[in-house]
Amino acid sequence: MVDIHHPAPGARSAEERPALPQVRRRRLVGIDAARGLALVGMMSIHILPAWNPETYGPTLQWELFAGRAAALFALLAGVGLAFTSGGRTPHRGPAMTGDRVGLLVRAVLITVLGLLINQVMPADPPAYDILVYYGVFFLLAIPFLHLPARALFALAAVAAVVGPVLMQALRGVLPTLEVYNPTLADVLADPGTVLAQVLFTGTYPAVPYLAYLLAGLAIGRLNLRAVRVQGRLLAAGLALAVGAWLVYWVLVLQSGGYDQLMSSTPWLGEDGIDEIIVWGPDPVLPDTSWWWLLVPGPHTNTPVAILQDLGAGAAVLGLLLLVARRGGAWLLPLSAMGTMTLTLYSAHLLALAAMLHYEVPLLWFLIHVAVAALFAVAWHRSFGRGPLERVMGRAAGTGRNLVLRTGPQQQA
């Protein structure tokens, strides 16, 4: 949900640039379209039924988007952070300090926005709001902004394993919140429990999700305008997703891992284990065996699930970047929505709070998507960035500019 201003590849930091007229590069439509697709995926998960009453199995949209839409959001947030912190060449010195301050401001504002939206949501929420978690994602990303792509890819791989291990190891000792969407009142009443939820025990735990953000930062450091890079993203993403699933297939389904799950959680039985793999944990993944870290499934946040969703997200991004080279106009509804996902996602959550969508979910899903697309196209053509994106951008820019103004004086 970061508004991306696409810099020229290899752009130098502010203190190194010559005083020449700045040429603004065209936006990478494929990135905006990928973000728009993630938004549509989140809407479908929030509104459409998860199971098919005829087959008693998951619906197509559940199989496509459950867990993966949120992972794609986080991945693209990392790409956006890379663009706003120097692109292929990370900023240095005061410019990087300014980027970090701007990101801190943005993180605080998004967190507060999420808490306020959660305040008006019903006690039994129609959707799990990602915004509070999103703000914490940004806070965790601040120390990594200056790193190049290679280091970021390595750290993303480490985070994909270490994050879930920490999540499982600490789950038994961390306090849990009784609500899925923490509010401002919850923060004031029990800040430690809310922090534990957004870091480890919630729907989108920030520590495991750091893998998506770091991978996105690394991808954003690449030359995403090059067709070779776009093709490699597609191929590598598919390979990673398939490879992660093969790890699950070999170790769990073929080599006794499933039996270990059965013996460690006998009260679940085969049906209970399968439900977690298909539908996700309710509310958290069992911590009775480390074998649980080898299962996929939406919001399980295991290494296998993270790598699978990360690969799928990279493949989607690579594919849409390739499609946009020739067919960018066809992607307009998605790409327009992708330029203002914070605005549209917030409006979508507030509309869900009215609880009108349960009787005719398909109709309300189409209404949400159609209104979002029409508003986004009209607004983007008239004003550019979305309303909330403008507010966030100006606030972050103010924080960054304060650092850049005071930096030379501090060095003198």
C-alpha positions as CSV (number, residue, x, y, z in Angstrom):
1,M,0.0,0.0,0.0
2,V,3.0,2.2,-0.4
3,D,2.6,4.8,-3.1
4,I,5.5,4.2,-5.5
5,H,7.3,6.9,-7.3
6,H,9.4,5.0,-9.8
7,P,12.9,6.4,-9.9
8,A,15.4,6.1,-12.8
9,P,17.5,2.9,-12.5
10,G,20.6,3.5,-10.5
11,A,19.4,6.9,-9.2
12,R,22.0,8.5,-6.9
13,S,21.3,9.8,-3.5
14,A,20.1,13.4,-3.0
15,E,23.5,14.8,-2.0
16,E,25.2,13.2,-5.0
17,R,22.8,14.3,-7.7
18,P,23.8,17.2,-10.0
19,A,21.5,20.2,-10.2
20,L,19.9,19.2,-13.5
21,P,16.3,19.1,-14.4
22,Q,14.7,15.9,-13.1
23,V,13.2,13.6,-15.7
24,R,10.3,11.6,-14.2
25,R,10.2,8.0,-15.4
26,R,6.8,6.4,-16.2
27,R,5.3,4.2,-13.5
28,L,5.8,0.5,-13.8
29,V,2.2,-0.4,-14.6
30,G,2.8,-4.0,-13.8
31,I,3.6,-3.2,-10.1
32,D,0.5,-1.2,-9.7
33,A,-1.6,-3.9,-11.4
34,A,-0.1,-6.5,-9.0
35,R,-1.1,-4.4,-6.1
36,G,-4.6,-3.9,-7.5
37,L,-4.9,-7.7,-7.9
38,A,-3.8,-8.2,-4.3
39,L,-6.6,-5.8,-3.3
40,V,-9.2,-7.7,-5.3
41,G,-8.0,-10.9,-3.7
42,M,-8.4,-9.5,-0.2
43,M,-11.9,-8.3,-1.1
44,S,-12.8,-11.8,-2.4
45,I,-11.6,-13.4,0.8
46,H,-13.5,-11.0,2.9
47,I,-16.8,-11.2,1.1
48,L,-17.1,-14.4,-1.0
49,P,-17.7,-17.8,0.6
50,A,-14.6,-19.9,1.3
51,W,-16.3,-23.3,0.7
52,N,-18.4,-24.8,-2.0
53,P,-21.7,-26.2,-0.7
54,E,-21.8,-28.8,-3.5
55,T,-18.4,-30.3,-3.1
56,Y,-17.7,-29.2,0.6
57,G,-14.3,-28.2,-0.6
58,P,-12.6,-24.7,-1.0
59,T,-13.8,-22.4,-3.6
60,L,-11.5,-21.3,-6.4
61,Q,-11.0,-17.8,-5.0
62,W,-10.1,-19.3,-1.6
63,E,-7.5,-21.5,-3.3
64,L,-6.1,-18.6,-5.3
65,F,-6.1,-15.8,-2.7
66,A,-6.3,-17.1,0.9
67,G,-3.1,-16.0,2.5
68,R,-1.5,-15.2,-0.9
69,A,-3.2,-11.8,-1.3
70,A,-1.8,-10.6,2.0
71,A,1.6,-12.0,1.2
72,L,1.5,-10.2,-2.2
73,F,0.6,-6.9,-0.4
74,A,3.6,-7.3,1.9
75,L,6.0,-8.2,-1.0
76,L,4.9,-5.2,-3.0
77,A,5.3,-3.0,0.1
78,G,8.9,-4.0,0.1
79,V,9.2,-3.1,-3.6
80,G,7.7,0.3,-2.9
81,L,10.1,0.9,0.0
82,A,13.1,0.1,-2.3
83,F,11.9,2.7,-4.9
84,T,11.4,5.4,-2.3
85,S,14.8,4.8,-0.8
86,G,17.0,5.0,-3.9
87,G,15.9,2.3,-6.3
88,R,18.8,0.2,-7.5
89,T,21.3,2.3,-5.6
90,P,20.2,2.8,-2.0
91,H,20.5,6.4,-0.6
92,R,23.3,7.2,1.8
93,G,24.0,9.6,4.6
94,P,21.3,12.2,5.4
95,A,19.2,11.0,2.5
96,M,18.9,7.5,4.0
97,T,18.3,9.0,7.4
98,G,15.5,11.0,5.9
99,D,14.0,7.9,4.3
100,R,14.0,6.2,7.6
101,V,12.3,9.1,9.4
102,G,9.7,9.3,6.6
103,L,9.1,5.6,6.9
104,L,8.7,5.9,10.6
105,V,6.1,8.6,10.1
106,R,4.3,6.5,7.6
107,A,4.3,3.5,9.9
108,V,2.8,5.4,12.8
109,L,0.1,6.9,10.7
110,I,-0.9,3.6,9.1
111,T,-1.0,1.9,12.5
112,V,-3.2,4.6,13.9
113,L,-5.5,4.5,10.9
114,G,-5.8,0.7,11.3
115,L,-6.6,1.0,15.0
116,L,-9.3,3.7,14.3
117,I,-10.9,1.5,11.6
118,N,-10.9,-1.5,14.0
119,Q,-12.6,0.7,16.5
120,V,-15.8,0.9,14.4
121,M,-15.7,-2.8,13.2
122,P,-18.1,-5.2,14.9
123,A,-16.9,-7.4,17.7
124,D,-17.2,-10.4,15.4
125,P,-15.4,-8.8,12.5
126,P,-16.2,-9.5,8.8
127,A,-12.5,-9.2,7.9
128,Y,-9.1,-9.4,9.6
129,D,-7.6,-5.9,9.1
130,I,-4.0,-5.9,8.0
131,L,-3.3,-2.2,8.5
132,V,-2.0,-2.4,12.1
133,Y,0.3,-5.2,11.1
134,Y,1.3,-3.2,8.1
135,G,2.5,-0.3,10.1
136,V,4.6,-2.7,12.2
137,F,6.0,-4.2,9.0
138,F,7.4,-0.8,8.1
139,L,8.9,-0.3,11.5
140,L,10.8,-3.6,11.2
141,A,12.0,-2.7,7.8
142,I,13.7,0.5,8.9
143,P,17.1,-1.0,9.8
144,F,17.3,-2.8,6.4
145,L,16.6,0.1,4.0
146,H,20.2,0.7,3.1
147,L,21.1,-2.8,2.1
148,P,21.7,-4.0,-1.5
149,A,19.7,-6.7,-3.2
150,R,22.0,-9.6,-2.5
151,A,22.1,-9.1,1.2
152,L,18.3,-8.5,1.3
153,F,17.6,-11.8,-0.5
154,A,19.8,-13.6,2.0
155,L,18.1,-12.0,4.9
156,A,14.7,-12.8,3.5
157,A,15.6,-16.5,3.3
158,V,16.8,-16.4,6.9
159,A,13.6,-14.6,8.0
160,A,11.4,-17.2,6.2
161,V,12.9,-19.8,8.5
162,V,13.8,-18.0,11.8
163,G,10.5,-16.0,11.9
164,P,8.2,-19.0,12.0
165,V,10.5,-20.9,14.4
166,L,10.4,-17.9,16.8
167,M,6.6,-17.7,16.3
168,Q,6.2,-21.4,17.3
169,A,8.7,-21.3,20.1
170,L,7.2,-18.2,21.8
171,R,3.5,-19.0,21.3
172,G,3.1,-20.9,24.5
173,V,4.5,-18.1,26.7
174,L,3.1,-15.0,24.9
175,P,-0.2,-13.5,26.0
176,T,-3.1,-13.6,23.6
177,L,-5.7,-11.1,22.8
178,E,-9.3,-12.2,22.6
179,V,-10.0,-10.0,19.6
180,Y,-8.7,-10.4,16.0
181,N,-8.6,-6.7,15.2
182,P,-6.9,-4.7,18.0
183,T,-8.3,-1.3,18.6
184,L,-6.9,1.9,20.2
185,A,-8.7,0.9,23.4
186,D,-6.8,-2.4,23.4
187,V,-3.5,-0.7,22.9
188,L,-4.1,1.6,25.8
189,A,-5.5,-1.2,28.1
190,D,-2.9,-3.9,27.3
191,P,-0.1,-2.7,25.0
192,G,2.1,-5.8,25.6
193,T,-0.5,-8.2,24.5
194,V,-1.3,-6.2,21.4
195,L,2.4,-6.1,20.6
196,A,2.7,-9.8,21.0
197,Q,-0.3,-10.3,18.6
198,V,1.1,-8.1,15.8
199,L,4.6,-9.5,16.1
200,F,3.9,-13.2,16.6
201,T,0.4,-14.5,17.3
202,G,-1.9,-12.6,15.0
203,T,-3.3,-13.3,11.6
204,Y,-0.4,-11.4,9.8
205,P,2.4,-11.7,12.4
206,A,5.1,-9.1,11.5
207,V,8.2,-11.2,12.4
208,P,7.4,-14.0,9.9
209,Y,6.0,-11.5,7.4
210,L,9.4,-9.7,7.4
211,A,10.5,-12.3,4.9
212,Y,8.0,-10.9,2.3
213,L,9.1,-7.3,3.0
214,L,12.8,-8.0,2.7
215,A,12.3,-10.0,-0.5
216,G,10.3,-7.1,-1.9
217,L,13.0,-4.7,-0.9
218,A,15.5,-6.9,-2.8
219,I,13.3,-7.1,-5.9
220,G,12.9,-3.4,-5.8
221,R,16.7,-3.0,-6.0
222,L,16.7,-4.8,-9.4
223,N,16.2,-3.3,-12.8
224,L,12.5,-4.1,-13.0
225,R,12.3,-2.3,-16.4
226,A,14.4,-5.0,-18.0
227,V,12.5,-7.8,-19.7
228,R,15.2,-10.3,-18.6
229,V,14.7,-9.4,-15.0
230,Q,10.9,-9.7,-15.4
231,G,11.2,-13.1,-17.0
232,R,13.5,-14.3,-14.2
233,L,11.1,-13.1,-11.6
234,L,8.4,-15.2,-13.2
235,A,10.5,-18.3,-13.6
236,A,12.2,-18.1,-10.2
237,G,8.9,-17.4,-8.5
238,L,7.3,-20.5,-10.0
239,A,10.3,-22.6,-9.2
240,L,10.2,-21.4,-5.5
241,A,6.5,-22.0,-5.2
242,V,6.7,-25.5,-6.7
243,G,9.9,-26.3,-4.7
244,A,8.3,-25.3,-1.4
245,W,5.3,-27.5,-2.1
246,L,7.6,-30.4,-3.0
247,V,9.3,-30.1,0.4
248,Y,5.8,-30.5,2.0
249,W,4.9,-33.4,-0.3
250,V,8.2,-35.3,0.3
251,L,8.6,-34.7,4.0
252,V,5.0,-34.6,5.3
253,L,3.0,-36.7,2.8
254,Q,5.7,-39.3,1.8
255,S,8.2,-39.5,4.6
256,G,6.2,-39.9,7.8
257,G,5.7,-36.2,8.7
258,Y,1.9,-36.6,8.6
259,D,2.0,-39.5,11.1
260,Q,4.1,-37.3,13.4
261,L,1.4,-34.6,13.2
262,M,-1.2,-37.3,14.0
263,S,0.7,-38.6,17.0
264,S,1.5,-35.2,18.4
265,T,-2.1,-33.8,18.1
266,P,-4.4,-36.9,18.4
267,W,-7.4,-34.8,19.3
268,L,-7.4,-33.2,15.9
269,G,-7.4,-36.4,13.9
270,E,-6.9,-36.6,10.1
271,D,-9.9,-34.3,9.4
272,G,-8.6,-31.6,11.8
273,I,-5.1,-31.7,10.3
274,D,-6.5,-31.5,6.8
275,E,-8.7,-28.5,7.8
276,I,-5.6,-26.6,9.0
277,I,-3.8,-27.3,5.7
278,V,-6.8,-26.2,3.6
279,W,-8.5,-23.5,5.7
280,G,-5.7,-22.4,8.0
281,P,-5.4,-22.5,11.8
282,D,-8.2,-21.5,14.1
283,P,-6.9,-19.4,15.7
284,V,-3.2,-20.4,15.8
285,L,-1.1,-23.3,14.5
286,P,-0.6,-26.0,17.1
287,D,2.8,-26.0,18.7
288,T,2.9,-29.7,19.7
289,S,5.5,-30.6,17.1
290,W,8.1,-28.9,14.9
291,W,6.6,-30.9,12.0
292,W,3.9,-28.3,11.9
293,L,6.4,-25.9,10.4
294,L,6.4,-28.1,7.2
295,V,2.7,-27.7,6.3
296,P,1.4,-25.2,3.9
297,G,-2.0,-23.5,4.3
298,P,-3.3,-20.0,4.5
299,H,-2.1,-18.0,7.5
300,T,-0.1,-20.9,8.8
301,N,3.0,-18.7,8.4
302,T,5.3,-21.7,8.2
303,P,8.6,-21.7,6.2
304,V,6.9,-23.8,3.5
305,A,3.8,-21.5,3.4
306,I,6.0,-18.4,3.3
307,L,8.2,-19.6,0.5
308,Q,5.3,-20.9,-1.5
309,D,3.4,-17.6,-1.2
310,L,6.6,-15.6,-1.8
311,G,7.2,-17.6,-5.0
312,A,3.7,-17.1,-6.1
313,G,3.9,-13.4,-5.5
314,A,7.1,-13.0,-7.4
315,A,5.7,-15.0,-10.3
316,V,2.6,-12.8,-10.4
317,L,4.7,-9.6,-10.3
318,G,7.0,-10.9,-13.1
319,L,4.0,-11.9,-15.2
320,L,2.2,-8.6,-14.9
321,L,5.4,-6.7,-15.6
322,L,5.7,-8.7,-18.8
323,V,2.1,-8.2,-19.8
324,A,2.2,-4.5,-19.1
325,R,5.0,-4.1,-21.7
326,R,2.4,-4.5,-24.5
327,G,-0.9,-4.6,-22.8
328,G,-0.7,-2.0,-20.1
329,A,-4.0,-0.3,-21.2
330,W,-5.8,-3.6,-20.5
331,L,-4.6,-3.5,-17.0
332,L,-6.0,-0.1,-16.3
333,P,-8.7,-1.1,-13.7
334,L,-6.2,-3.0,-11.7
335,S,-3.3,-0.6,-12.1
336,A,-5.5,2.4,-11.1
337,M,-6.6,0.6,-8.0
338,G,-3.0,-0.3,-7.3
339,T,-2.1,3.4,-7.1
340,M,-4.4,4.0,-4.1
341,T,-4.8,0.7,-2.3
342,L,-4.6,2.3,1.2
343,T,-7.6,4.5,0.3
344,L,-9.6,1.7,-1.3
345,Y,-8.7,-0.9,1.3
346,S,-9.8,1.4,4.2
347,A,-13.0,2.3,2.4
348,H,-13.6,-1.5,1.8
349,L,-13.2,-2.3,5.5
350,L,-15.6,0.6,6.5
351,A,-18.2,-0.7,4.0
352,L,-17.9,-4.2,5.4
353,A,-18.6,-2.9,8.9
354,A,-22.2,-2.3,7.8
355,M,-22.6,-6.1,7.6
356,L,-24.7,-5.9,4.4
357,H,-22.7,-8.4,2.4
358,Y,-23.7,-11.8,3.9
359,E,-27.0,-12.3,2.1
360,V,-25.8,-11.8,-1.5
361,P,-22.0,-12.0,-1.3
362,L,-21.3,-12.2,-5.0
363,L,-23.3,-9.0,-5.7
364,W,-21.6,-7.1,-2.9
365,F,-18.2,-8.4,-4.1
366,L,-18.9,-7.1,-7.6
367,I,-20.1,-3.8,-6.1
368,H,-16.9,-3.3,-4.0
369,V,-14.7,-4.1,-7.0
370,A,-16.6,-2.0,-9.5
371,V,-16.9,1.0,-7.3
372,A,-13.2,0.8,-6.4
373,A,-12.2,0.5,-10.0
374,L,-14.4,3.3,-11.3
375,F,-13.3,5.6,-8.4
376,A,-9.6,4.7,-8.9
377,V,-9.6,5.3,-12.7
378,A,-11.5,8.7,-12.3
379,W,-9.4,9.9,-9.4
380,H,-6.1,8.8,-10.8
381,R,-6.7,10.5,-14.2
382,S,-7.7,13.7,-12.4
383,F,-5.5,13.9,-9.4
384,G,-2.9,11.2,-9.5
385,R,-2.3,9.7,-6.0
386,G,-5.2,8.6,-3.9
387,P,-6.5,10.8,-1.0
388,L,-5.0,8.8,1.8
389,E,-1.8,8.3,-0.2
390,R,-1.4,12.1,-0.5
391,V,-1.8,12.6,3.2
392,M,0.7,9.8,4.0
393,G,3.1,11.0,1.3
394,R,3.1,14.6,2.5
395,A,3.5,13.6,6.2
396,A,6.4,11.2,5.3
397,G,7.9,13.9,3.0
398,T,7.8,16.5,5.8
399,G,9.7,14.2,8.2
400,R,12.3,13.4,5.5
401,N,12.8,17.0,4.5
402,L,13.3,18.0,8.2
403,V,16.3,15.6,8.3
404,L,17.7,16.8,5.0
405,R,17.5,20.4,6.1
406,T,19.2,19.8,9.4
407,G,21.7,17.2,8.2
408,P,24.4,19.6,6.8
409,Q,24.1,21.9,9.9
410,Q,24.8,18.9,12.2
411,Q,27.8,17.9,10.1
412,A,29.3,21.4,10.1
